[in-house]
């Protein structure tokens, strides 16, 4: 049975990625990308960008990525994960590994949710 993950603007998101390897993987990076339904990247983060040194893998390791106070706009989003060598070469990629939906008050459209206001200066 599938449970739909629904977020609201400002919610935090935890993405757990389990890496398995039969061969020893000593130095590596993890990249997480979030795409909208059109395949457009709307957010990306990597262990290198946040300064996290990942442990060697000889078997299995789970990396938890925390995205705090995300302000995604309404819609469905897909999560991709990539294991990369330290020189940026992709060793393994999983596209649409997971997904989630965001519901917002209908005051704006797009991948970003922000409170907005309009004023007039009539002369």
For each residue, the residues with C-beta under 8 A, 3 or more apart:
1:
2:
3:
4: 101
5: 98 99 100 101
6: 100 101 102 103
7: 11 13 70 72 100 101 102 103
8: 11 102 103 104
9: 70 71 72 73 102 104 113
10: 69 70 71
11: 7 8 69 70
12: 66 67 68 69 70
13: 7 66 67 70 100
14: 64 65 66 67
15: 32 64 65 67 79 81 98
16: 62 63 64 65
17: 30 32 62 63 64 65 81 97
18: 60 61 62
19: 25 30 57 60 61 62 63 83
20: 57 59 60
21: 24 25 57 58 59 60
22:
23:
24: 21 56 57 58
25: 19 21 28 56 57 58 83 91
26: 56
27: 56 85 86
28: 25 54 57 83 84 85 86 91
29: 46 47 48 54 83 84 85 86
30: 17 19 46 47 54 63 65 81 82 83 84
31: 44 45 46 47 81 82 84
32: 15 17 44 45 46 65 79 80 81 82
33: 41 43 44 79 80 81 82
34: 41 42 43 44 72 77 78 79 80
35: 38 39 40 41 42 77 78 79 80
36: 39 40 42 75 76 77 78 111
37: 75 76 77 78
38: 35
39: 35 36
40: 35 36 111
41: 33 34 35 44
42: 34 35 36 72 77 111 112
43: 33 34 67 70 72
44: 31 32 33 34 41
45: 31 32 49 50 65 67
46: 29 30 31 32 49 50 84
47: 29 30 31 50 52 53 54 63
48: 29 51
49: 45 46
50: 45 46 47
51: 48
52: 47
53: 47
54: 28 29 30 47 57 61 63
55: 61
56: 24 25 26 27
57: 19 20 21 24 25 28 54 60 61
58: 21 24 25
59: 20 21
60: 18 19 20 21 57
61: 18 19 54 55 57
62: 16 17 18 19
63: 16 17 19 30 47 54
64: 14 15 16 17
65: 14 15 16 17 30 32 45
66: 12 13 14
67: 12 13 14 15 43 45 70
68: 12
69: 10 11 12
70: 7 9 10 11 12 13 43 67
71: 9 10 112 113 114
72: 7 9 34 42 43 75 77 102 111 112 113
73: 9 102 104 108 109 110 111 112 113
74: 102 103 104 106 109 113
75: 36 37 72 101 102 111
76: 36 37 99 100 101
77: 34 35 36 37 42 72 99 100 101 102
78: 34 35 36 37 95 96 98 99
79: 15 32 33 34 35 96 97 98 99 100
80: 32 33 34 35 93 94 95 96 97
81: 15 17 30 31 32 33 93 94 97
82: 30 31 32 33 90 92 93 94
83: 19 25 28 29 30 90 91 92 93
84: 28 29 30 31 46 88 89 90 91
85: 27 28 29 88 89 91
86: 27 28 29
87:
88: 84 85
89: 84 85
90: 82 83 84 93
91: 25 28 83 84 85
92: 82 83
93: 80 81 82 83 90
94: 80 81 82 97
95: 78 80
96: 78 79 80 99
97: 17 79 80 81 94
98: 5 15 78 79
99: 5 76 77 78 79 96
100: 5 6 7 13 76 77 79
101: 4 5 6 7 75 76 77
102: 6 7 8 9 72 73 74 75 77 113
103: 6 7 8 74
104: 8 9 73 74 107 108 113
105:
106: 74
107: 104 115 116
108: 73 104 113 114 116
109: 73 74
110: 73 113
111: 36 40 42 72 73 75
112: 42 71 72 73
113: 9 71 72 73 74 102 104 108 110
114: 71 108
115: 107
116: 107 108
117:
118:
119:
120:
121:
122:
123:
